[in-house]
Amino acid sequence: MCRSIHQLHNFEPPATEDEVQAAALQYVRKIAGSTRPSQANQAAFDAAVAAVAAATTELLANLVTTAPPRDREVEAAKARARAEKRYGS
């Protein structure tokens, strides 16, 4: 899907409202095919972002796992290592 949408489930601390909102915005931008809607489409765009954010928040609240929560810093370090290996320094 979109590379800037990251997994939000099973992290300690849990995903923030800002992270959920950013993921929802990226999703709607990808689906709509534009990063900035026209004035005529702004209301529909904003409503879609709000609906996706609400659905994401509900999903994250209802997901259950037995795996221990992951550490954001450790996962970020792994991602940086993968990027360095893939793209070089």
C-alpha positions in Angstrom: 0.0 0.0 0.0 1.5 3.3 1.1 5.0 3.2 2.5 4.4 6.0 5.0 1.6 4.0 6.7 3.2 2.0 9.5 1.9 -0.7 11.7 0.3 0.8 14.8 -0.8 -2.4 16.7 1.0 -3.9 19.7 3.5 -1.1 20.5 4.4 0.3 23.9 3.3 3.0 24.3 0.2 2.5 22.2 -0.4 4.5 19.0 -1.3 8.1 19.6 -4.2 10.0 18.0 -1.7 11.9 15.8 -0.3 8.6 14.5 -3.8 7.3 13.7 -4.8 10.6 12.1 -1.6 10.6 10.0 -2.2 7.0 8.8 -5.8 7.8 8.0 -4.8 10.9 6.0 -2.2 8.9 4.0 -4.7 6.2 3.3 -7.4 8.7 2.0 -4.7 10.5 -0.1 -3.7 7.2 -1.7 -7.3 6.2 -2.4 -8.3 9.6 -3.7 -5.2 10.0 -5.8 -4.4 13.4 -4.6 -2.6 15.0 -1.6 -4.7 18.1 -1.7 -8.4 18.0 -2.6 -10.2 20.7 -4.5 -12.5 23.0 -2.5 -15.4 21.1 -3.9 -14.1 17.9 -2.5 -12.6 19.1 0.8 -15.7 18.2 2.9 -15.8 14.7 1.5 -12.0 14.3 1.9 -12.2 15.5 5.6 -15.1 13.2 6.3 -13.3 10.2 4.9 -10.2 10.9 7.0 -12.3 11.2 10.1 -14.2 7.9 9.3 -10.9 6.0 8.6 -9.4 7.4 11.8 -12.4 6.3 13.8 -12.4 2.8 12.2 -8.7 2.5 12.9 -9.1 3.6 16.5 -11.9 1.0 17.0 -9.8 -1.7 15.3 -6.8 -1.0 17.5 -8.9 -1.1 20.6 -10.4 -4.4 19.8 -7.4 -6.3 18.5 -6.1 -9.0 20.9 -2.6 -10.5 20.9 -0.5 -12.7 23.2 2.8 -11.3 21.8 4.6 -8.9 24.1 4.4 -5.3 23.0 7.2 -4.1 20.7 9.5 -1.2 21.5 9.3 1.7 19.1 12.9 2.6 19.4 14.0 -1.0 18.6 11.7 -1.2 15.6 13.0 2.1 14.3 16.6 1.0 14.6 15.7 -2.2 12.7 14.1 -0.1 10.0 17.1 2.2 9.7 19.4 -0.9 9.4 17.2 -2.3 6.6 17.2 1.0 4.8 21.0 1.3 5.1 21.4 -2.2 3.8 19.0 -1.5 0.9 20.1 2.0 -0.1 23.6 2.2 1.3 24.9 5.1 3.4 
